[in-house]
Amino acid sequence: MADKCDLCLLGLIILSSLLTGTSGVDDHVFISSGENVRLSCNKALSDCKSTTWIYTNRFRYSVVVELVKLGIKNKDTERHERLSLESDCSLNIKNVTEEEDHGLYICRQYVNGQNQGPDARVFLHVLHVSVSPSSSSSSSSSSSSSQTEISPGRSVTLSCQLYSFAGFSCADRVRSEGFELLWVNQTGVDLKTDSRYQILSSSDQYRCIIITLTTTLLNEDNNREWRCQLTLRNQVETSVRYTVKYSGEKTVLEEPHNVSNTKVYQYH
């Protein structure tokens, strides 16, 4: 037990040194799950052989994971096949997943073993929608797959979640920067104004904001679109849309649609 505690303490010390190291302006990137994303390194050197990309998510890893070390991908990571390094040392991530990819990415460059210049720190926030038919039938378990068996007269709950790094002060940003998740219809009208929808907000240690929409499906809902959108300073950053399809008594969760083409915001 003592050895485990010592290991945890060592991990926290290493993580703390990484997070409090020399850094420039922090970048915040907002993306929907399933999208591809490019994280900038802001490199100062002529090639990427001295570049290391580090990833951390406090609740998934006690220390940090080196995704790229001195220009070479770490093939021991679960997602190495989805990663690639650009000629400008930016990190590409294909088919972003909400649980595995959200978090803090740190780009470092070394010369003769010494850290060269400030770190580039990028916080990746991932928007994701899961579907849970609220019924006693066998298909009532929560699902994030592309098709869920539901039909008119049944209740359905859509859960829209923003996954953010645990060290990111979400509550402060919600107040000061105007972070907001909204469920809207295809014309952009906030569904909170319609009494047929029950909309609740919450959060937890993994998800910065959670907003659920619950409603009973009507016959006229066929081909109806609902969209969960993330806004920052009243501007839409990214969104996921859900379209009801009754063909074959199934609904279809369409591919996530990124409205903003991955805007990047910087905080000092």
C-alpha positions, 0 to 999 in steps of 0.5 A, spaced: 500 500 500 505 504 501 508 503 495 502 505 491 501 511 495 509 513 493 507 511 486 501 516 486 505 521 489 510 521 484 505 521 479 502 527 481 509 531 482 510 529 475 504 532 472 504 538 477 511 540 474 508 539 467 502 543 468 506 549 471 512 549 466 513 554 462 508 555 457 505 561 452 498 562 451 493 556 452 489 554 446 482 551 447 479 547 441 472 545 441 470 539 436 464 534 436 466 526 437 467 523 430 470 529 427 478 529 425 482 535 429 489 538 428 492 541 434 498 546 433 504 546 436 507 553 434 514 550 433 520 554 433 525 549 430 526 547 423 524 540 424 520 535 428 525 530 430 526 534 437 518 535 438 514 531 443 507 531 444 504 529 451 497 528 453 494 527 460 487 526 463 487 526 470 482 521 471 484 516 466 492 517 467 495 518 474 501 521 470 502 522 463 502 519 456 507 521 451 504 520 444 510 522 440 517 522 442 522 526 439 518 526 432 516 518 433 509 516 434 509 511 441 506 505 438 504 502 445 498 507 446 491 505 444 490 510 439 497 511 435 493 509 428 489 515 429 495 520 430 499 523 425 504 528 425 504 534 420 510 537 417 509 543 422 509 538 428 502 539 429 498 533 431 492 530 427 487 526 431 482 522 426 475 520 429 476 523 435 472 520 441 469 523 447 472 519 453 479 517 450 481 524 446 478 529 451 484 533 455 490 537 455 495 536 450 502 539 451 507 540 445 515 540 447 521 541 443 528 539 445 535 541 443 541 537 446 536 535 452 534 542 454 526 544 453 527 549 447 522 555 448 515 555 452 510 549 451 504 549 447 498 547 451 492 545 447 485 543 451 481 539 447 474 539 449 469 534 445 462 534 444 458 528 444 450 525 444 448 519 447 441 516 446 437 512 451 430 510 449 425 511 456 422 504 455 421 498 459 423 494 452 429 490 451 432 496 447 431 501 453 439 501 455 443 507 453 446 507 447 451 512 442 450 507 436 448 510 430 441 506 430 436 505 436 429 502 436 424 507 438 417 509 435 411 514 436 408 514 443 415 512 446 419 516 450 426 518 448 432 521 452 438 525 448 444 526 453 449 532 450 455 532 454 461 536 453 467 533 455 473 537 458 480 536 462 478 536 469 483 541 471 479 546 466 475 551 471 469 549 467 464 553 472 468 559 472 468 559 464 461 558 464 460 564 468 465 569 465 466 566 458 458 564 456 459 557 455 452 554 454 449 548 451 443 548 448 438 543 445 435 547 438 430 545 433 432 545 425 430 553 425 435 554 431 429 555 436 431 554 443 427 547 445 426 550 452 421 554 450 417 548 448 413 545 453 413 538 450 420 537 452 423 536 459 431 539 459 435 538 465 442 541 466 448 538 470 455 536 470 460 531 473 468 530 474 469 528 466 463 532 463 464 540 464 456 540 462 451 535 461 444 537 458 438 532 457 432 532 452 426 528 454 420 527 450 415 523 447 415 521 440 409 523 436 407 521 429 409 528 426 416 527 429 418 523 423 424 527 419 424 532 425 431 534 427 434 536 434 441 539 435 445 540 441 450 546 440 455 549 444 456 556 444 461 561 446 460 568 447 453 567 443 457 564 437 456 557 435 462 553 436 460 546 434 454 542 434 451 534 434 444 533 430 439 528 431 434 526 426 428 522 427 427 516 422 421 512 423 423 507 417 423 500 419 421 503 426 428 506 427 431 513 429 438 515 426 443 519 429 447 522 424 454 523 423 456 529 428 456 535 424 461 541 426 458 547 425 465 552 426 470 548 423 474 547 429 475 554 432 481 555 437 480 560 442 486 562 446 486 564 454 492 567 457 
